Amino acid sequence: MNILEMYKRLSNEDKSNLTTYCIYDSIYDVSKNQGINIDDETVINIQEVSYNLYLDDEYSNLSASQIAYFLTECYIKDSSFMEKIKNIDYDDILQAIENDNYDFYKEEMER
């Protein structure tokens, strides 16, 4: 069976979750490449923020996977990252992703 046929057989629920699955795939891909095991709670947190950023992105046209990849990289570099960005505007995060600025939140916290 080819992949198109497999896609056609997916349930409507699975089809509606494809973006979320892609986000999870990116998170696990980054953590695997870094040799890091991320707990489920953190994975869900990264997924939720990634998905919300993806929905809010009006100008950058970033993929959900790009966003998840970036956030996961930041988390791996600083395990308190997800807590630190709670009060940072989504536009600032999206701009950081677009500019590959992994230290953006440090600059924001200094303000």
C-alpha positions in Angstrom: 0.0 0.0 0.0 1.4 3.4 -0.9 1.4 6.4 1.4 -1.5 8.1 -0.4 -3.7 5.1 0.2 -2.6 5.1 3.8 -3.5 8.7 4.1 -6.9 8.1 2.6 -7.6 5.5 5.2 -6.8 7.8 8.2 -9.8 8.6 10.3 -11.1 12.2 10.2 -9.8 12.6 13.7 -6.3 11.6 12.7 -6.4 13.9 9.7 -7.4 16.8 11.9 -4.4 16.1 14.1 -1.7 15.9 11.4 -0.2 19.3 12.3 0.1 18.2 16.0 1.7 14.9 14.9 4.2 16.9 12.9 5.0 19.0 15.9 5.5 15.9 18.0 7.7 14.5 15.3 9.9 17.6 15.3 10.2 17.6 19.1 11.3 14.0 19.2 13.6 14.4 16.3 15.5 17.2 17.9 15.7 15.5 21.3 16.9 12.3 19.6 19.6 14.1 17.6 20.8 15.8 20.9 20.7 12.6 22.9 18.2 14.1 25.3 15.1 12.5 26.7 12.3 15.0 27.2 9.5 14.1 29.6 5.9 14.0 28.4 4.8 17.1 30.3 7.5 19.2 28.6 6.7 17.7 25.2 3.1 18.6 25.6 4.0 22.1 26.7 6.3 22.6 23.7 3.6 21.2 21.4 0.9 23.5 22.8 3.1 26.6 22.5 4.3 25.6 19.0 0.7 25.0 17.8 -0.5 28.4 19.2 2.4 30.2 17.6 1.7 28.4 14.3 -1.9 29.6 14.4 -0.9 33.2 15.4 1.8 33.5 12.7 0.3 36.0 10.2 3.5 37.2 8.5 6.4 34.8 8.8 4.7 31.8 7.4 6.7 29.5 9.5 5.8 25.8 9.5 4.6 24.2 12.7 7.6 21.9 12.5 10.0 24.9 12.3 8.5 26.4 15.3 8.6 23.2 17.3 12.2 22.6 16.2 13.3 26.0 17.4 11.5 25.8 20.8 12.9 22.3 21.4 16.4 23.5 20.7 15.9 26.4 23.1 14.6 24.0 25.8 17.6 21.7 25.3 20.0 24.6 25.7 18.1 25.9 28.8 15.7 23.6 30.6 13.9 26.6 32.2 13.2 28.1 28.7 9.5 27.2 28.6 8.9 28.9 31.9 10.9 32.0 30.9 8.9 32.6 27.7 5.4 32.5 29.3 5.2 36.3 29.4 6.9 37.0 26.1 4.8 38.2 23.2 4.2 35.7 20.5 5.3 38.1 17.8 8.7 38.4 19.5 9.1 34.7 19.6 8.1 34.3 16.0 10.6 37.0 15.0 13.3 35.2 17.0 12.5 31.9 15.1 12.7 33.7 11.8 16.1 35.2 12.8 17.5 32.1 14.4 18.0 34.1 17.6 18.2 31.5 20.3 19.0 34.1 23.0 16.0 36.3 22.3 14.3 35.6 25.6 17.4 36.6 27.6 17.3 40.0 25.9 13.5 40.2 26.6 14.0 39.4 30.3 16.6 42.2 30.7 14.0 44.8 29.6 
